[in-house]
Amino acid sequence: MVHHTMSTSTTSASRASSRISSMSSLSWSRFAKVAAIVGTLAGCGSVPLDEPVPHTPSPTAPTPAAVITLPPVPAPPMEAPVAGAPLLQGKSRWHPVAWSELPGFDDDALHEAWNAWLRSCERPLPAFASLCPQVRQLSIAGPAEQREWMRRHLQPYRVEPLQGPAEGLLTAYYEPLLEASREPSARHTVPLYRPPASLASRKPWYSRQEIDTLPEAKAQLRGREIAFLADPLDALVLQIQGSGRVRVTERDGSQRLVRLAYAGSNEHPYRSVGGWLLQQGAVRDASWPGIKAWVRDNPHRLQEMLWSNPRTVFFREEPLGDLDAAFGPRGAQGVALTPGRSIAVDKESIPYGTPVWLASNGPLLKLQRLVLAQDTGSAIVGALRADYFAGWGAEAGELAGRLKQPLRMWVLWPK
């Protein structure tokens, strides 16, 4: 899912936890049920950016004999220092470290992360493909067994940039939950479009302002409307996030919950409307709640603000079944995102499907947990940069609109 980060600043940007105790409860009871379903379905001298291996369906239910039972191994009182040269990976440098360096490793609820890991095993990197059968088997194991297996098979590496400070930035993104109408009305006037037929032949395509004002741009989008929203800010949020859940009122009056997934863009650069407001001296608070407050006070300048971001996004409609509804949209790895356990990364620094230990301590939340690198975004650039998938709905949106805090990361790579 190509998205833009929700946090706004003077820096240009482009594509759900749980607050973390409260948001980790972002319907974790539903995820526990899904875990039971998914669980049953389910050394390197260099670190190449491999292409994912095509998914081979696993047996519907492992037999008892397939379950890994590891003999108890007493942990040493102290880990010896880890020797070895750092590994260069794109824009990052990976330093091998001891497991004891990972803050909170012994306390994480690993079964939550296992859902995301099972998803990555649908399209694993070659380096992880041989481990995926064991990952599937361990989905019904206890946390102690899962931790011991990770220590045996994976090596932690501290991620550092090639240049600059060793402290990164964590933001968050989410799936908006919106109301829409299949037909335009006096209230629902803001269209969401499928990609136009001419999108590939004109690069960049028409800008946001040109789409709103030029007859030829409007003509090429006629008949491409998926649904209509009541609020242009909701449409902007949906385009920034790259995907959303939409409750559509059909022509016969019935309602249906669908997902609108990213299907392309006009390929103009993303410009933060919050950054534009800061440059204008219009706001001090460029968070999303601050932007909405400014719009309420300045409705006559709404169009000017929207046009400051020339980029627009097109969508495709996807059904939302019960199992789909418990996960997010598909990320750039091609697998469904898991709230609180999926992150977007710079793929030049961390390959898709890599398990990552994430640590961030800020005013909004404290995170020390296992996550999977499964997505990317044009604002997610650099070795120590992550966008945290917060889920869907108002609470996730509040976190995504405000989260901006320091970050440390460790990749967990096969030995």
Salt bridges, closest charged atoms under 4 A:
GLU101 OE2 - ARG158 NH1 2.84
ASP106 OD1 - ARG151 NH2 2.83
ASP108 OD2 - ARG341 NH1 2.94
GLU112 OE1 - ARG341 NH2 2.89
GLU122 OE2 - ARG119 NH1 3.20
GLU148 OE2 - ARG152 NE 3.72
GLU160 OE1 - HIS95 NE2 3.11
GLU160 OE2 - ARG158 NE 2.95
GLU175 OE1 - ARG245 NE 2.94
GLU175 OE2 - ARG259 NE 2.73
GLU179 OE2 - ARG247 NH1 2.60
GLU183 OE2 - ARG251 NE 2.29
GLU250 OE2 - ARG182 NH2 2.95
GLU250 OE2 - ARG256 NE 3.24
GLU267 OE2 - LYS203 NZ 3.94
GLU304 OE1 - ARG301 NE 3.02
GLU317 OE1 - ARG182 NH1 2.86
GLU317 OE2 - ARG256 NH2 2.91
GLU318 OE2 - ARG316 NE 2.96
ASP346 OD2 - LYS91 NZ 3.12
ASP375 OD2 - HIS3 ND1 3.91
ASP375 OD2 - ARG15 NH2 3.00
ASP387 OD2 - HIS3 NE2 2.65
GLU398 OE2 - ARG402 NE 2.91
